[in-house]
Each structure stands twice: as structure tokens, then as C-alpha cells.
Amino acid sequence: MAALEQNVNLAGTSQSRLELLLERDDLWRGDALHSVAGVDTGFAGLNQHLFNGGWPPSGLCELFQSSEGVGELSVLLPLIAKIIPSNPLKTTAIEGGAWVSFVAPKHIIYPESLSMQGIDVSRLLWIDTADRKEQLWALEQILTSGASPLVLCWLDKLSVTEARRLQLASEKGTSLCVCYLPQSALQQAHPVQLRLLLNRVGATSQGADLSTNVSIIKRRGGWPVADFELPLLPPFMTQSFAFDAIVMPAAASMANDNNVLQGPWSA
């Protein structure tokens, strides 16, 4: 009987110690949701798979792609339009003349296309340098300043130490840094908020890739999820493909009509 009472007392003591341990602020519980809400991505299908329903408010995220043109920039267009909208009356998440920065992009950004997405291109900051040290220096300065809530950068590689410095700079300036990296860097374990891999989905009957396969490699504070498809084409391009599917067959039949004069563009 005494032994039974002793076991009960020990169990009660252990439970009390466990409850005290779970009350610690520096202990993360796998089934506990973080209090900070995510930033809306503009894609409902992506929000439901990201922890806290959106992009992290700050920190470093890594984005990998199987090839170019799989929606690597389109996935961020709604967020860019939210930060620097072309319509000044539009409600924004960031006030006070924010900037969106592009550091060492692989290709020239097409401003007219961004304007069509409701983005104020005059608030875009483009850092074009091929020197790796200058790229990292510019990134750290921009992120720390807090003047640019969103920074997109294209790097050929990233070490663990460099990732940690960019993560700390992002947290200090409360900025979100999205780093585009080659797939070879997937094997490295970086202390980042989020890691995404984008792959091309097979072409549709109209010959257009209308969806992108998304793999969430890592999401801080959440469990792994299955891959999913996400339509990333801008609305006007989706409508254009649908229009072509209707108009092109009719145009082809008219071109074969002997009563129709064909211009110099015809074969």
C-alpha cells in the first residue's frame, strides 16, 4: 500500500513538472499554433497549406524551381501588389512609401507586365550586380533598414552562415526575403522560415501550362504536407488562352475560305 501511494506521489510530481515545462515561452509544441498570423499570398490554395495561412511576416524563405517560367515570380505578384499598389486608394498592408527590392535577378524585369498586375513600378528597387559579395552586402543592408518589406534575390548558392545572417537581418528589419536558389541547394539544411519547390505540370489541350506543382520542403512551426497543384497564371493570361481556344479554330476556317483576302502575315 505504501509503495502504491509512493508511485502516485511520484506520478503527481512528474505531471506538475511537465505542466511547468510546457508553460515555458521558449518551448515549441508541435500541435500549438503560433500567434502571429501569416500574410495573405493571394492564392487560397497556397494559404491553406502554409502555416498560419500565408507568407511569414518576416524572415528568410527559399524558393527552388525545376526550370524557369514555372510561376516563380507569379506566386509573389499578389503580395507585391499589396505592398506597392498602383492604385493609391487601395488598402495596403504597408504604409509610408514602402519599396520592393529585386537583387541580382537573372532576367530584366518587364515593368509593363507588372503594371498590369496593379503594381506601382516606381516603388521597385533593382540591384544589378554579378559580384557575390556585393549581392550579400546589399541584401543585408536592405533587409536591416526595414525600408523594403519584401526583398527578392537570386543567388547561385547560400551557405548556412549566410542564411543565418540574412535570417537575422530580415527579423531585425521585419522584412520578408525570398531567395531563389538552384535545386542543388535543396540538400543543405538552412535555418529559414519556409522552403518551396516549384515544378512544371503537363501542358493542357491548349498547349499552355496553367498550373504549377508545389512542394513544401520545410515550413517552420508546421508538419510536412503533400504536394499540390496551384494555378499561377495571371487572370488576363488565363482569359487569353481561353479566348484563343475559341477564336483560333474559327480564324483557321476563315483563312481557308476563298472569299477571304489574306494579308502578308499569312503563310
C-alpha positions as CSV (number, residue, x, y, z in Angstrom):
1,M,0.0,0.0,0.0
2,A,2.9,2.3,0.9
3,A,4.5,1.5,-2.4
4,L,1.3,2.3,-4.3
5,E,1.0,5.7,-2.6
6,Q,4.6,6.5,-3.3
7,N,4.1,5.7,-7.0
8,V,1.0,8.0,-7.1
9,N,3.0,10.8,-5.5
10,L,5.8,10.4,-8.0
11,A,3.3,10.5,-10.9
12,G,1.8,13.7,-9.5
13,T,5.2,15.3,-9.1
14,S,6.1,14.3,-12.7
15,Q,2.9,15.7,-14.0
16,S,3.5,19.0,-12.2
17,R,7.0,19.3,-13.6
18,L,5.6,18.6,-17.1
19,E,3.0,21.3,-16.8
20,L,5.6,23.8,-15.6
21,L,7.8,22.8,-18.6
22,L,5.0,23.3,-21.1
23,E,4.5,26.8,-19.8
24,R,7.9,27.9,-20.9
25,D,7.9,30.5,-23.7
26,D,11.0,29.1,-25.4
27,L,9.4,25.6,-25.9
28,W,7.5,24.9,-29.1
29,R,4.8,22.3,-29.1
30,G,4.1,20.6,-32.4
31,D,0.3,20.9,-32.1
32,A,0.3,24.5,-31.0
33,L,-0.4,27.3,-33.4
34,H,1.8,30.4,-33.4
35,S,0.0,33.7,-32.5
36,V,1.5,35.7,-35.5
37,A,-0.8,35.5,-38.5
38,G,0.6,34.9,-41.9
39,V,0.4,37.4,-44.8
40,D,-2.2,36.5,-47.4
41,T,-0.5,35.1,-50.6
42,G,-3.4,35.9,-52.9
43,F,-3.9,32.2,-53.6
44,A,-6.4,30.4,-51.5
45,G,-4.9,27.0,-52.4
46,L,-1.5,28.1,-51.1
47,N,-2.8,29.8,-48.0
48,Q,-4.4,26.6,-46.7
49,H,-1.1,24.8,-47.0
50,L,1.1,27.4,-45.4
51,F,1.5,27.6,-41.6
52,N,-0.7,30.4,-40.2
53,G,-2.4,30.8,-43.5
54,G,0.1,32.8,-45.5
55,W,3.7,34.0,-46.0
56,P,5.7,34.6,-42.9
57,P,5.6,38.3,-41.9
58,S,9.4,38.4,-41.8
59,G,12.4,36.1,-42.2
60,L,14.1,34.2,-44.9
61,C,12.3,31.9,-47.4
62,E,13.9,29.8,-50.1
63,L,12.2,29.1,-53.4
64,F,13.5,26.4,-55.8
65,Q,12.3,25.7,-59.3
66,S,12.8,22.8,-61.7
67,S,13.1,25.2,-64.7
68,E,12.4,28.9,-65.5
69,G,8.9,30.1,-66.1
70,V,7.0,27.8,-63.7
71,G,5.4,30.7,-61.8
72,E,8.4,31.6,-59.6
73,L,7.6,35.3,-59.9
74,S,3.8,35.0,-60.3
75,V,3.5,33.4,-56.9
76,L,4.6,36.6,-55.4
77,L,2.8,39.1,-57.6
78,P,-0.3,39.5,-55.3
79,L,2.0,40.2,-52.4
80,I,3.9,42.8,-54.4
81,A,0.7,44.4,-55.5
82,K,-0.5,44.6,-51.9
83,I,2.7,46.3,-50.7
84,I,3.1,48.8,-53.6
85,P,-0.3,49.1,-55.3
86,S,-0.6,51.3,-58.4
87,N,-3.9,52.5,-57.1
88,P,-3.2,54.8,-54.1
89,L,-6.7,54.3,-52.8
90,K,-6.2,50.6,-52.5
91,T,-5.8,49.4,-48.9
92,T,-2.2,48.3,-48.3
93,A,-0.6,46.2,-45.6
94,I,2.4,48.6,-45.5
95,E,2.1,52.3,-45.2
96,G,4.7,55.1,-45.6
97,G,6.2,54.6,-49.1
98,A,7.5,51.1,-48.9
99,W,9.8,49.6,-51.5
100,V,10.0,46.1,-53.1
101,S,13.6,45.2,-53.9
102,F,15.0,42.9,-56.6
103,V,18.6,41.8,-56.0
104,A,20.6,40.3,-58.9
105,P,17.6,39.0,-60.9
106,K,18.5,36.6,-63.7
107,H,16.4,38.5,-66.3
108,I,15.3,42.0,-66.9
109,I,12.0,42.8,-65.2
110,Y,9.3,43.8,-67.6
111,P,7.6,46.8,-66.0
112,E,4.5,46.9,-68.3
113,S,3.6,43.4,-67.2
114,L,3.9,44.3,-63.5
115,S,1.8,47.4,-64.1
116,M,-0.9,45.2,-65.5
117,Q,-0.9,43.4,-62.1
118,G,-1.7,46.6,-60.3
119,I,1.9,47.2,-59.1
120,D,3.5,50.7,-58.8
121,V,6.7,50.1,-60.7
122,S,8.1,53.4,-59.4
123,R,8.5,51.7,-56.0
124,L,10.7,48.9,-57.3
125,L,14.3,48.9,-56.4
126,W,16.6,46.9,-58.7
127,I,20.1,46.0,-57.6
128,D,22.0,44.6,-60.5
129,T,25.4,43.2,-59.6
130,A,27.2,39.9,-60.5
131,D,29.6,40.2,-57.6
132,R,28.6,37.8,-54.9
133,K,30.0,39.9,-52.0
134,E,28.1,42.9,-53.3
135,Q,24.9,40.9,-53.5
136,L,25.1,39.7,-49.9
137,W,26.1,43.1,-48.7
138,A,23.2,44.8,-50.5
139,L,20.8,42.2,-49.1
140,E,21.9,42.6,-45.6
141,Q,21.7,46.4,-45.8
142,I,18.2,46.5,-47.4
143,L,16.8,43.9,-45.0
144,T,18.2,45.5,-41.9
145,S,16.9,49.0,-42.9
146,G,13.3,47.9,-42.9
147,A,12.6,50.2,-45.9
148,S,11.7,47.2,-48.1
149,P,9.1,44.9,-46.5
150,L,9.7,42.4,-49.4
151,V,13.1,41.6,-51.0
152,L,13.6,39.1,-53.8
153,C,17.1,37.8,-54.5
154,W,18.6,35.4,-57.0
155,L,21.8,33.6,-55.7
156,D,23.8,30.7,-57.1
157,K,24.4,29.3,-53.7
158,L,23.9,30.1,-50.0
159,S,25.9,28.8,-47.0
160,V,24.4,28.0,-43.6
161,T,26.2,31.0,-42.1
162,E,25.0,33.3,-44.9
163,A,21.4,32.1,-44.5
164,R,21.6,32.7,-40.7
165,R,22.8,36.3,-41.3
166,L,20.1,37.0,-43.8
167,Q,17.5,35.5,-41.4
168,L,18.7,37.7,-38.6
169,A,18.7,40.8,-40.9
170,S,15.2,40.0,-42.0
171,E,14.0,39.7,-38.4
172,K,15.7,43.0,-37.4
173,G,14.1,44.9,-40.3
174,T,10.8,43.0,-40.1
175,S,11.2,42.2,-43.8
176,L,10.5,39.1,-45.8
177,C,13.3,37.9,-48.0
178,V,12.6,35.4,-50.8
179,C,15.7,33.8,-52.1
180,Y,15.7,31.9,-55.4
181,L,18.3,29.1,-55.4
182,P,19.2,26.2,-57.7
183,Q,17.8,22.8,-56.9
184,S,21.3,21.6,-55.9
185,A,21.0,23.7,-52.7
186,L,18.0,21.6,-51.6
187,Q,20.4,19.1,-49.9
188,Q,21.6,21.8,-47.5
189,A,19.8,22.4,-44.2
190,H,19.3,26.1,-43.8
191,P,17.7,27.9,-40.8
192,V,14.9,29.5,-42.8
193,Q,11.2,30.0,-42.3
194,L,10.0,28.3,-45.5
195,R,11.3,26.3,-48.4
196,L,9.2,25.7,-51.6
197,L,9.9,23.8,-54.7
198,L,8.0,24.6,-57.9
199,N,7.7,22.1,-60.8
200,R,6.1,22.3,-64.2
201,V,2.8,20.5,-64.7
202,G,2.0,18.9,-68.1
203,A,0.5,21.1,-70.8
204,T,-3.2,21.4,-71.3
205,S,-5.1,20.7,-74.6
206,Q,-4.5,24.4,-75.5
207,G,-0.7,23.9,-75.1
208,A,-0.5,26.2,-72.0
209,D,0.9,25.3,-68.6
210,L,-1.9,26.5,-66.4
211,S,-0.7,25.0,-63.1
212,T,2.4,24.6,-61.1
213,N,3.2,21.7,-58.7
214,V,4.2,23.0,-55.3
215,S,6.3,21.0,-52.8
216,I,6.6,22.4,-49.3
217,I,10.1,21.2,-48.3
218,K,10.0,23.0,-44.9
219,R,7.6,25.2,-43.0
220,R,8.7,26.4,-39.6
221,G,6.2,25.5,-37.0
222,G,4.2,23.0,-39.1
223,W,4.3,19.5,-40.2
224,P,5.0,18.3,-43.8
225,V,2.2,18.3,-46.3
226,A,1.6,16.5,-49.6
227,D,2.4,18.2,-52.9
228,F,-0.4,20.1,-54.6
229,E,-1.1,21.9,-57.9
230,L,-1.5,25.7,-57.9
231,P,-2.8,27.8,-60.9
232,L,-0.3,30.7,-61.1
233,L,-1.1,32.3,-64.4
234,P,-2.3,35.9,-64.1
235,P,-6.0,36.3,-64.8
236,F,-5.6,38.2,-68.1
237,M,-3.3,35.4,-69.4
238,T,-5.8,32.7,-68.4
239,Q,-8.5,34.6,-70.2
240,S,-6.2,35.0,-73.3
241,F,-5.7,31.2,-73.5
242,A,-9.4,30.6,-73.2
243,F,-10.1,33.2,-75.9
244,D,-7.5,31.6,-78.3
245,A,-9.1,28.2,-77.8
246,I,-12.4,29.7,-79.2
247,V,-11.2,32.2,-81.8
248,M,-8.2,30.3,-83.4
249,P,-10.3,27.4,-84.9
250,A,-12.8,29.9,-86.3
251,A,-9.9,32.1,-87.7
252,A,-8.3,29.0,-89.3
253,S,-11.6,28.1,-91.1
254,M,-11.9,31.7,-92.4
255,A,-8.4,31.6,-93.7
256,N,-9.3,28.6,-95.8
257,D,-12.2,30.4,-97.3
258,N,-11.5,31.6,-100.9
259,N,-13.6,34.7,-100.3
260,V,-11.3,36.0,-97.6
261,L,-8.3,38.1,-98.6
262,Q,-5.2,37.0,-96.7
263,G,-2.6,39.6,-95.7
264,P,1.1,39.4,-95.9
265,W,1.2,37.7,-92.5
266,S,-0.3,34.6,-94.0
267,A,1.8,31.5,-95.0
